[in-house]
Amino acid sequence: QVQLVESGGGLVQAGGSLRLSCAASGRFFSIPSMAWYRQGPGKQRELVARMGSGGTTDYADSVKGRFTISRDNAKNTVDLQMNSLKPDDTGVYYCNAEASRERYYPSYPYWGQGTQVTVSS
């Protein structure tokens, strides 16, 4: 299995910046995709940003131009740089990894425990 540990959450004023980090560890063969999701109070979990192992990215419309996802395939980490933060960005941010345990095995989603991001107005 894969363990994911997030860090970097906290309290920030609107317009400020935060950088989230996630490190993957455990037994796995490859991680084709790593992503960040978030869940605000009373809201459903939503995709924030995703990056494939080849560098392709996908962003939620609400964060385009403000957030940047990056990953280090050698270190099995993924970061989320968040700029121009808004109160609507408040929520618990979860790291997600689609990981395969062995060669030719299908990948499965793994989740971190989440890190709180609070943006004050």
C-alpha positions in Angstrom: 0.0 0.0 0.0 0.9 3.7 -0.2 0.9 6.2 2.6 0.4 9.8 1.8 1.3 12.6 4.2 0.3 16.2 3.6 1.9 19.3 5.1 1.8 23.1 4.6 -1.8 23.9 5.6 -2.6 26.8 7.9 -4.3 30.1 8.2 -3.7 32.9 5.7 -5.4 36.2 4.8 -7.1 36.7 1.5 -4.6 37.4 -1.2 -1.9 35.5 0.5 -0.1 32.3 -0.5 0.4 28.8 0.8 2.3 25.8 -0.5 1.1 22.3 0.3 3.3 19.3 0.1 2.6 15.6 -0.1 5.0 12.7 0.2 4.2 9.2 -0.8 5.9 6.2 0.8 5.4 2.5 1.0 5.3 -0.3 -1.5 4.4 0.6 -5.0 5.6 0.1 -8.6 4.5 3.4 -10.1 2.3 6.4 -9.5 0.7 7.4 -12.8 -1.2 10.3 -11.3 -1.0 12.5 -8.2 -3.6 15.1 -7.3 -5.0 17.5 -4.8 -8.6 17.5 -3.7 -10.4 19.7 -1.3 -13.6 19.7 0.7 -15.1 22.9 2.1 -17.6 23.1 5.0 -20.8 21.5 3.8 -19.4 20.9 0.3 -18.5 17.8 -1.6 -14.9 16.9 -2.2 -13.7 18.3 -5.5 -10.7 18.0 -7.7 -8.3 21.0 -7.4 -5.4 19.9 -9.5 -4.0 16.8 -11.0 -0.7 15.9 -12.6 0.2 12.8 -14.5 3.7 11.2 -14.4 4.4 12.7 -17.8 3.7 16.2 -16.7 0.1 16.7 -17.9 -2.0 18.9 -15.6 -5.7 19.5 -15.0 -7.0 22.3 -12.8 -10.4 23.2 -11.5 -11.7 26.3 -13.2 -11.9 28.1 -9.9 -8.2 27.9 -9.3 -6.7 28.3 -12.8 -4.1 31.0 -12.9 -3.8 31.0 -9.1 -2.7 27.5 -8.2 0.2 25.5 -9.6 0.7 21.8 -9.1 4.1 20.2 -9.4 5.6 16.8 -8.7 8.9 15.1 -8.3 8.7 11.6 -9.7 12.1 10.6 -8.2 11.1 11.7 -4.7 7.4 10.7 -5.1 6.2 14.1 -3.9 3.6 16.5 -5.2 3.2 20.2 -4.2 0.5 22.7 -4.7 1.4 26.3 -4.8 -1.6 28.4 -3.9 -1.5 32.2 -4.7 -4.1 34.9 -4.4 -6.1 32.8 -2.0 -9.7 33.5 -1.5 -12.1 32.7 1.4 -13.8 30.2 -0.9 -10.6 28.3 -1.0 -11.1 27.3 2.6 -11.3 23.6 3.3 -9.5 20.4 4.0 -7.0 19.6 1.2 -6.4 15.9 0.5 -3.5 14.4 -1.4 -4.4 11.7 -3.8 -2.2 9.2 -5.6 -3.2 6.6 -8.2 -0.6 3.9 -7.5 0.1 0.4 -8.7 1.7 -2.0 -6.4 3.4 -4.2 -9.0 4.2 -4.2 -12.7 1.1 -4.6 -14.8 -1.1 -4.4 -11.8 -4.0 -1.9 -11.9 -3.6 1.4 -10.0 -5.8 2.2 -7.0 -6.5 5.5 -5.3 -4.8 6.3 -2.1 -5.6 9.3 0.1 -3.8 11.3 2.7 -5.5 12.4 5.9 -5.9 16.0 4.8 -4.5 19.3 5.9 -6.7 22.3 6.8 -6.5 25.5 4.8 -8.3 28.5 6.2 -8.4 31.8 4.3 -9.7 34.8 6.2 -11.3 37.8 4.7 
